[in-house]
Structure formats: structure tokens, C-alpha cells
Amino acid sequence: MGRPPTRPAKLKNGFYIEVKSQGSSSILIRRDTKEQMLIAAEDYSRSKTVTIKGEMFNDKWIVE
């Protein structure tokens, strides 16, 4: 057994949404295009709380 990592994990390039169930922690879901991200957000919003995070490119959030 080794030490746990001290550096946060790098995220891949793409569009992210945060999905959270009531009473549990949240997870990030990545999609390749903005259209796919919006469709996924609509699908998950029926049963969970969804927050659109935006686009990640080279470890930086792109502000639109």
C-alpha cells in the first residue's frame, strides 16, 4: 500500500455536468459536445439535481 495521491485528478477535455442525488455526494459526467451535454442534463434532471459546469479545455474551465 502506498500513499494516497495529493494532487487532484486531471479532467479530460469536454463538457461537464454535475449530478447529485438527494442525500449523497455529486459526480461529474463528461460529454464530447455541448448538444450531448444538454441532452444528458435533461435526462438526469427528471430524477436528480443537475448543475451544468461548462467546458473544460487543457485543465481550465472555458467561460462563455
C-alpha angles and dihedrals in degrees: 000000000000138000119289115253115269097195119079116247117264116242122224121243112272145078119307137203127185115225121195132180119208110271097011139084124271130254131203119233120197128208129181099229135034092240092055090048092053092049091050091048090053092049095049094043091071092073107009142043110264128196120185107224099183136225125336117203123172093344093307130104112240112223115213 
